[in-house]
Structures are given as structure tokens and as C-alpha cells.
């Protein structure tokens, strides 16, 4: 297995673990999950994949978070 293949496999497994953690916190809304994952530095496409949603949904949530924080 090449280094690149190993990194891809590790990344996929981490995404699964994060997804499991997020599902356990079923009370939180998508926006709260987006905020938490974004604060950890994850990109929109990665967050969308973890949450099983679209990048558009994540972008809207991030925009709402940004507006709320600027108040």
C-alpha cells in the first residue's frame, strides 16, 4: 500500500468516526454540527460528506454562523 493510499484510508476512517460521534449527538441541529466541525478547521466539502448533506447546505449554515458571530 502506498503512502497516498494509506492517507486516504485513514481519512475515510476518521470521517466515519466523526460521523458516528455527530449521530450520537442527535439533539444538535445541522448548523450546530457545521459550526463545531468548521471550528476544527474542516472544509465545507468534508463537513458535507460527514453530515451526509450538500456543500450548499453547509455554505448556508456557515454564512448564518458568520452573521451571528458578527453581531
Backbone as a printed PyTorch tensor [residue, N CA C, xyz], in Angstrom:
tensor([[[  0.8570,  -1.1810,   0.0000],
         [  0.0000,   0.0000,   0.0000],
         [  0.8990,   1.2390,   0.0000]],

        [[  0.6060,   2.1600,  -0.9000],
         [  1.4070,   3.3840,  -0.9820],
         [  1.0180,   4.3420,   0.1510]],

        [[  1.8750,   5.3190,   0.3540],
         [  1.6000,   6.3220,   1.3900],
         [  0.2980,   7.0650,   1.1070]],

        [[  0.0610,   7.3850,  -0.1570],
         [ -1.1560,   8.1100,  -0.5210],
         [ -2.4000,   7.2720,  -0.2430]],

        [[ -2.3570,   6.0070,  -0.5860],
         [ -3.4920,   5.1180,  -0.3220],
         [ -3.7460,   4.9900,   1.1720]],

        [[ -2.6750,   4.9370,   1.9450],
         [ -2.7980,   4.8450,   3.3960],
         [ -3.4460,   6.1040,   3.9690]],

        [[ -3.0360,   7.2550,   3.4610],
         [ -3.6250,   8.5170,   3.9320],
         [ -5.1070,   8.6060,   3.5860]],

        [[ -5.4740,   8.1630,   2.4090],
         [ -6.8810,   8.1620,   2.0040],
         [ -7.6870,   7.2470,   2.9230]],

        [[ -7.1580,   6.0710,   3.2130],
         [ -7.8440,   5.1240,   4.0910],
         [ -8.0060,   5.6930,   5.5000]],

        [[ -6.9690,   6.3170,   6.0160],
         [ -7.0410,   6.9330,   7.3470],
         [ -8.0760,   8.0490,   7.3510]],

        [[ -8.0790,   8.8640,   6.3100],
         [ -9.0350,   9.9590,   6.2070],
         [-10.4690,   9.4480,   6.1910]],

        [[-10.7080,   8.3890,   5.4420],
         [-12.0580,   7.8160,   5.3740],
         [-12.4910,   7.2850,   6.7360]],

        [[-11.5930,   6.6270,   7.4310],
         [-11.9330,   6.0790,   8.7450],
         [-12.1980,   7.1890,   9.7500]],

        [[-11.4370,   8.2580,   9.6850],
         [-11.6810,   9.3880,  10.5840],
         [-13.0340,  10.0360,  10.2920]],

        [[-13.3860,  10.1420,   9.0250],
         [-14.6940,  10.7010,   8.6550],
         [-15.8220,   9.8500,   9.2250]],

        [[-15.6520,   8.5400,   9.1830],
         [-16.6560,   7.6350,   9.7420],
         [-16.7740,   7.8420,  11.2490]],

        [[-15.6440,   7.9460,  11.9300],
         [-15.6760,   8.1470,  13.3870],
         [-16.3320,   9.4730,  13.7500]],

        [[-16.0090,  10.5190,  13.0140],
         [-16.6330,  11.8200,  13.2720],
         [-18.1350,  11.7370,  13.0170]],

        [[-18.5150,  11.0630,  11.9380],
         [-19.9330,  10.8910,  11.6270],
         [-20.6790,  10.1570,  12.7180]],

        [[-20.0610,   9.1230,  13.2660],
         [-20.6740,   8.3730,  14.3690],
         [-20.8450,   9.2760,  15.5810]],

        [[-19.8260,  10.0640,  15.8850],
         [-19.9050,  10.9850,  17.0170],
         [-21.0440,  11.9830,  16.8200]],

        [[-21.1410,  12.5300,  15.6120],
         [-22.1830,  13.5110,  15.3040],
         [-23.5660,  12.8840,  15.4510]],

        [[-23.7360,  11.6610,  14.9740],
         [-25.0350,  10.9910,  15.0630],
         [-25.4340,  10.7420,  16.5070]],

        [[-24.4790,  10.4960,  17.3650],
         [-24.7850,  10.2620,  18.7810],
         [-25.3490,  11.5230,  19.4270]],

        [[-24.9710,  12.6800,  18.8910],
         [-25.4580,  13.9580,  19.3970],
         [-26.6700,  14.3780,  18.5670]],

        [[-27.6900,  13.5420,  18.5620],
         [-28.8470,  13.7370,  17.7050],
         [-29.6790,  14.9740,  18.0020]],

        [[-29.4860,  15.5850,  19.1550],
         [-30.2580,  16.7610,  19.5190],
         [-29.8010,  18.0170,  18.7830]],

        [[-28.5460,  18.0270,  18.3500],
         [-27.9960,  19.2120,  17.7070],
         [-28.5340,  19.3610,  16.2940]],

        [[-28.6690,  20.5930,  15.8590],
         [-29.1090,  20.8880,  14.5070],
         [-27.9020,  20.8610,  13.5660]],

        [[-28.1840,  20.7780,  12.2780],
         [-27.1140,  20.7390,  11.2840],
         [-26.1880,  21.9390,  11.4530]],

        [[-26.7680,  23.1140,  11.6870],
         [-25.9490,  24.3220,  11.8290],
         [-24.9710,  24.1920,  12.9950]],

        [[-25.4050,  23.5800,  14.0830],
         [-24.5200,  23.3980,  15.2370],
         [-23.3850,  22.4380,  14.8930]],

        [[-23.7020,  21.3860,  14.1330],
         [-22.6660,  20.4520,  13.7050],
         [-21.6800,  21.1480,  12.7730]],

        [[-22.2080,  21.9380,  11.8440],
         [-21.3510,  22.6620,  10.9100],
         [-20.4320,  23.5970,  11.6690]],

        [[-20.9810,  24.2950,  12.6410],
         [-20.1750,  25.2300,  13.4260],
         [-19.0490,  24.5020,  14.1510]],

        [[-19.3810,  23.3980,  14.7860],
         [-18.3890,  22.6320,  15.5390],
         [-17.2910,  22.0970,  14.6210]],

        [[-17.6880,  21.4970,  13.5130],
         [-16.7050,  20.9160,  12.5940],
         [-15.8830,  22.0010,  11.9020]],

        [[-16.5110,  23.1240,  11.5860],
         [-15.8030,  24.2350,  10.9660],
         [-14.7790,  24.8220,  11.9250]],

        [[-15.1350,  24.9190,  13.1900],
         [-14.2090,  25.4310,  14.1970],
         [-12.9670,  24.5410,  14.3270]],

        [[-13.1180,  23.2640,  13.9800],
         [-11.9770,  22.3540,  13.9870],
         [-11.1600,  22.4570,  12.7050]],

        [[-11.5960,  23.3140,  11.7800],
         [-10.8300,  23.5730,  10.5800],
         [-11.1810,  22.7120,   9.3820]],

        [[-12.2810,  21.9740,   9.4660],
         [-12.6750,  21.1370,   8.3330],
         [-13.3150,  22.0000,   7.2540]],

        [[-13.0870,  21.6240,   6.0100],
         [-13.6320,  22.3800,   4.8740],
         [-15.1040,  22.0390,   4.6530]],

        [[-15.7600,  22.8850,   3.8830],
         [-17.1730,  22.6780,   3.5710],
         [-17.4680,  21.3210,   2.9510]],

        [[-16.7150,  20.9160,   1.9120],
         [-16.9760,  19.6050,   1.3070],
         [-16.7800,  18.4310,   2.2840]],

        [[-15.7980,  18.5410,   3.1460],
         [-15.5530,  17.4760,   4.1310],
         [-16.7030,  17.4380,   5.1360]],

        [[-17.1360,  18.6040,   5.5870],
         [-18.2610,  18.6720,   6.5280],
         [-19.5120,  18.0870,   5.8800]],

        [[-19.7620,  18.4310,   4.6330],
         [-20.9360,  17.9140,   3.9170],
         [-20.8890,  16.3920,   3.8420]],

        [[-19.7280,  15.8520,   3.5510],
         [-19.5900,  14.3990,   3.4660],
         [-19.8670,  13.7500,   4.8220]],

        [[-19.3360,  14.3140,   5.8770],
         [-19.5220,  13.7550,   7.2200],
         [-20.9900,  13.7950,   7.6210]],

        [[-21.6540,  14.9150,   7.3330],
         [-23.0420,  15.0870,   7.7470],
         [-24.0350,  14.4680,   6.7690]],

        [[-23.5590,  14.0300,   5.6280],
         [-24.4540,  13.4420,   4.6340],
         [-25.3770,  14.4730,   4.0190]],

        [[-24.8440,  15.6530,   3.7570],
         [-25.6370,  16.7320,   3.1770],
         [-24.8680,  17.3310,   2.0100]],

        [[-25.3620,  18.4250,   1.4810],
         [-24.7120,  19.0490,   0.3270],
         [-23.7700,  20.1670,   0.7730]],

        [[-22.8600,  20.5170,  -0.1280],
         [-21.9600,  21.6330,   0.1690],
         [-22.7360,  22.9420,   0.2390]],

        [[-23.8350,  23.0310,  -0.4960],
         [-24.6830,  24.2270,  -0.4320],
         [-25.2980,  24.4210,   0.9390]],

        [[-25.7810,  23.3340,   1.5250],
         [-26.3530,  23.3970,   2.8770],
         [-25.3030,  23.8460,   3.8790]],

        [[-24.1030,  23.3180,   3.7300],
         [-23.0120,  23.6920,   4.6350],
         [-22.6540,  25.1610,   4.4420]],

        [[-22.6040,  25.6180,   3.1990],
         [-22.2750,  27.0170,   2.9220],
         [-23.2980,  27.9660,   3.5380]],

        [[-24.5710,  27.6270,   3.4310],
         [-25.6260,  28.4540,   4.0310],
         [-25.4620,  28.4880,   5.5460]],

        [[-25.2140,  27.3330,   6.1420],
         [-25.0400,  27.2760,   7.6030],
         [-23.8330,  28.1050,   8.0300]],

        [[-22.7290,  27.9980,   7.2820],
         [-21.5280,  28.7670,   7.6300],
         [-21.7780,  30.2630,   7.5170]],

        [[-22.5670,  30.6650,   6.5190],
         [-22.8980,  32.0780,   6.3510],
         [-23.7380,  32.5770,   7.5200]],

        [[-24.7020,  31.7820,   7.9540],
         [-25.5350,  32.1620,   9.1050],
         [-24.6960,  32.2620,  10.3740]],

        [[-23.7660,  31.3680,  10.5310],
         [-22.8750,  31.3730,  11.7040],
         [-22.0290,  32.6480,  11.6940]],

        [[-21.4940,  32.9660,  10.5250],
         [-20.6650,  34.1760,  10.3860],
         [-21.4560,  35.4210,  10.7460]],

        [[-22.7070,  35.5180,  10.2440],
         [-23.5520,  36.6700,  10.5580],
         [-23.8530,  36.7410,  12.0460]],

        [[-24.1520,  35.6070,  12.6630],
         [-24.4730,  35.5760,  14.0910],
         [-23.2770,  35.9830,  14.9400]],

        [[-22.1040,  35.5980,  14.5280],
         [-20.8950,  35.9270,  15.2910],
         [-20.5040,  37.3880,  15.1520]],

        [[-20.9060,  38.0220,  14.0580],
         [-20.5320,  39.4250,  13.8350],
         [-21.4380,  40.3940,  14.5800]],

        [[-22.5120,  39.8930,  15.1710],
         [-23.4480,  40.7740,  15.8970],
         [-22.9200,  41.1250,  17.2510]]])
